[in-house]
Amino acid sequence: MMISAIVLILLVLLQQRGASLGAGFGGSGELYTTRRGLDKSMFNVSVVMAVIFVFSILAELLIV
C-alpha cells in the first residue's frame, strides 16, 4: 500500500498542468487539451496506480 501511494504521488506531481487555474474560471487559455506522448502514458499509469491503491486499501480493510 505504501509503495503504490508513493508512486501515485510522484506520478501526479510529475504531470504537466495543461491550463492555469484562471482558465477554469473563464480566463484566457485552453481548458481542454489533448494529452499526447509521455503525458498520456503518465496519465494512464497514474489511473492504474490509483485503482491499485484503492484495491490495496480495500484488501487491507477486509484482512483486518
N, CA, C and O of each residue as an XYZ file, in Angstrom:
256
protein
N       0.824     -1.179      0.000
C       0.000      0.000      0.000
C       0.877      1.254      0.000
O       0.587      2.223     -0.702
N       1.929      1.227      0.778
C       2.802      2.401      0.851
C       3.523      2.645     -0.475
O       3.697      3.792     -0.888
N       3.935      1.580     -1.133
C       4.640      1.730     -2.409
C       3.719      2.311     -3.463
O       4.112      3.206     -4.211
N       2.480      1.802     -3.528
C       1.546      2.337     -4.512
C       1.184      3.781     -4.200
O       0.958      4.568     -5.119
N       1.126      4.144     -2.930
C       0.829      5.528     -2.561
C       1.961      6.461     -2.976
O       1.709      7.547     -3.498
N       3.198      6.050     -2.749
C       4.340      6.890     -3.110
C       4.449      7.038     -4.621
O       4.700      8.135     -5.120
N       4.262      5.945     -5.350
C       4.322      6.007     -6.819
C       3.208      6.888     -7.362
O       3.431      7.659     -8.296
N       2.012      6.786     -6.792
C       0.888      7.607     -7.234
C       1.149      9.087     -6.978
O       0.844      9.925     -7.828
N       1.701      9.412     -5.833
C       2.034     10.810     -5.523
C       3.059     11.347     -6.509
O       2.915     12.464     -7.006
N       4.087     10.568     -6.794
C       5.114     11.011     -7.736
C       4.553     11.201     -9.135
O       4.894     12.171     -9.812
N       3.694     10.286     -9.579
C       3.110     10.415    -10.916
C       2.231     11.648    -11.033
O       2.245     12.324    -12.061
N       1.476     11.944    -10.004
C       0.611     13.127    -10.043
C       1.450     14.401    -10.041
O       1.134     15.358    -10.748
N       2.505     14.414     -9.256
C       3.343     15.612     -9.195
C       4.144     15.833    -10.474
O       4.467     16.974    -10.805
N       4.469     14.771    -11.195
C       5.256     14.902    -12.413
C       4.432     15.289    -13.637
O       4.994     15.697    -14.654
N       3.127     15.169    -13.554
C       2.296     15.502    -14.712
C       2.290     17.007    -14.934
O       2.276     17.799    -13.991
N       2.301     17.377    -16.216
C       2.267     18.791    -16.569
C       0.849     19.303    -16.441
O      -0.120     18.574    -16.653
N       0.751     20.554    -16.095
C      -0.559     21.168    -15.996
C      -0.893     21.793    -17.340
O      -0.123     22.602    -17.858
N      -2.050     21.419    -17.914
C      -2.437     21.890    -19.236
C      -2.934     23.309    -19.244
O      -2.633     24.048    -20.181
N      -3.676     23.723    -18.251
C      -4.245     25.061    -18.226
C      -4.064     25.646    -16.833
O      -3.987     24.918    -15.843
N      -3.999     26.935    -16.774
C      -3.847     27.589    -15.485
C      -5.182     27.603    -14.750
O      -6.219     27.276    -15.327
N      -5.152     27.974    -13.498
C      -6.362     27.991    -12.692
C      -7.353     29.030    -13.208
O      -8.564     28.831    -13.123
N      -6.847     30.122    -13.736
C      -7.724     31.165    -14.261
C      -8.521     30.708    -15.466
O      -9.620     31.211    -15.698
N      -8.002     29.775    -16.232
C      -8.716     29.272    -17.407
C      -9.963     28.502    -16.997
O     -10.942     28.462    -17.743
N      -9.935     27.901    -15.835
C     -11.100     27.175    -15.358
C     -12.241     28.080    -14.975
O     -13.393     27.649    -14.937
N     -11.933     29.346    -14.688
C     -12.961     30.300    -14.296
C     -13.280     31.286    -15.400
O     -13.804     32.367    -15.132
N     -12.972     30.930    -16.640
C     -13.345     31.776    -17.764
C     -12.253     32.704    -18.248
O     -12.502     33.537    -19.119
N     -11.068     32.587    -17.717
C      -9.965     33.417    -18.175
C      -9.427     32.926    -19.503
O      -9.951     31.975    -20.082
N      -8.393     33.569    -19.979
C      -7.821     33.150    -21.257
C      -7.038     31.859    -21.081
O      -6.584     31.535    -19.984
N      -6.889     31.136    -22.163
C      -6.166     29.864    -22.120
C      -7.069     28.723    -22.514
O      -8.293     28.850    -22.495
N      -6.470     27.621    -22.869
C      -7.243     26.456    -23.268
C      -7.571     25.615    -22.046
O      -6.691     25.249    -21.267
N      -8.836     25.319    -21.895
C      -9.240     24.492    -20.763
C      -9.126     23.013    -21.106
O      -8.694     22.212    -20.276
N      -9.510     22.649    -22.320
C      -9.457     21.255    -22.744
C      -8.289     21.067    -23.695
O      -8.246     21.668    -24.768
N      -7.347     20.233    -23.294
C      -6.207     19.940    -24.147
C      -6.124     18.439    -24.370
O      -6.601     17.656    -23.548
N      -5.531     18.049    -25.459
C      -5.349     16.643    -25.767
C      -4.016     16.168    -25.208
O      -2.979     16.795    -25.425
N      -4.056     15.066    -24.497
C      -2.814     14.504    -23.962
C      -2.134     13.717    -25.073
O      -2.779     12.969    -25.807
N      -0.831     13.895    -25.183
C      -0.061     13.200    -26.210
C       1.237     12.674    -25.627
O       1.770     13.225    -24.665
N       1.732     11.613    -26.216
C       3.059     11.096    -25.889
C       3.208     10.667    -24.450
O       2.386      9.928    -23.908
N       4.278     11.150    -23.843
C       4.620     10.771    -22.475
C       3.555     11.233    -21.488
O       3.283     10.542    -20.506
N       2.952     12.387    -21.733
C       1.912     12.903    -20.852
C       0.718     11.954    -20.800
O       0.148     11.734    -19.731
N       0.338     11.395    -21.939
C      -0.777     10.451    -21.995
C      -0.417      9.158    -21.278
O      -1.238      8.591    -20.557
N       0.813      8.695    -21.478
C       1.252      7.463    -20.821
C       1.285      7.627    -19.308
O       0.852      6.739    -18.574
N       1.802      8.769    -18.839
C       1.846      9.018    -17.401
C       0.446      9.119    -16.823
O       0.204      8.655    -15.708
N      -0.478      9.717    -17.561
C      -1.864      9.805    -17.101
C      -2.485      8.422    -16.965
O      -3.148      8.127    -15.970
N      -2.266      7.568    -17.976
C      -2.818      6.210    -17.927
C      -2.212      5.399    -16.788
O      -2.923      4.663    -16.104
N      -0.915      5.527    -16.581
C      -0.253      4.804    -15.486
C      -0.751      5.311    -14.139
O      -0.913      4.522    -13.209
N      -0.997      6.612    -14.017
C      -1.493      7.147    -12.751
C      -2.913      6.664    -12.460
O      -3.266      6.454    -11.299
N      -3.729      6.487    -13.494
C      -5.077      5.934    -13.287
C      -4.974      4.495    -12.803
O      -5.682      4.096    -11.878
N      -4.101      3.721    -13.419
C      -3.914      2.323    -13.000
C      -3.391      2.270    -11.566
O      -3.850      1.448    -10.774
N      -2.444      3.129    -11.226
C      -1.905      3.147     -9.868
C      -2.965      3.568     -8.854
O      -2.966      3.074     -7.726
N      -3.862      4.468     -9.234
C      -4.943      4.865     -8.332
C      -5.875      3.694     -8.066
O      -6.325      3.506     -6.936
N      -6.170      2.906     -9.091
C      -7.020      1.730     -8.911
C      -6.322      0.705     -8.014
O      -6.947      0.122     -7.128
N      -5.040      0.491     -8.245
C      -4.270     -0.441     -7.404
C      -4.251      0.039     -5.954
O      -4.377     -0.766     -5.032
N      -4.096      1.340     -5.753
C      -4.067      1.907     -4.405
C      -5.406      1.695     -3.693
O      -5.434      1.313     -2.523
N      -6.505      1.940     -4.392
C      -7.824      1.758     -3.790
C      -8.063      0.286     -3.450
O      -8.579     -0.029     -2.378
N      -7.688     -0.613     -4.365
C      -7.868     -2.036     -4.076
C      -6.977     -2.501     -2.940
O      -7.369     -3.390     -2.185
N      -5.797     -1.930     -2.795
C      -4.944     -2.319     -1.673
C      -5.527     -1.846     -0.345
O      -5.381     -2.523      0.673
N      -6.184     -0.693     -0.348
C      -6.853     -0.222      0.870
C      -8.028     -1.133      1.218
O      -8.222     -1.497      2.378
N      -8.813     -1.498      0.192
C      -9.947     -2.396      0.445
C      -9.483     -3.754      0.921
O     -10.107     -4.343      1.804
N      -8.407     -4.262      0.360
C      -7.865     -5.558      0.800
C      -7.385     -5.476      2.238
O      -7.583     -6.408      3.018
N      -6.760     -4.371      2.587
C      -6.287     -4.190      3.955
C      -7.460     -4.145      4.931
O      -7.375     -4.699      6.028
N      -8.550     -3.493      4.543
C      -9.718     -3.432      5.407
C     -10.383     -4.795      5.572
O     -10.878     -5.117      6.652
N     -10.398     -5.595      4.510
C     -11.027     -6.906      4.583
C     -10.191     -7.915      5.354
O     -10.739     -8.822      5.981
N      -8.879     -7.769      5.317
C      -7.994     -8.700      6.023
C      -8.030     -8.457      7.530
O      -8.010     -9.400      8.320
N      -8.084     -7.199      7.914
C      -8.040     -6.865      9.353
C      -9.357     -6.947      9.979
O      -9.488     -6.697     11.177
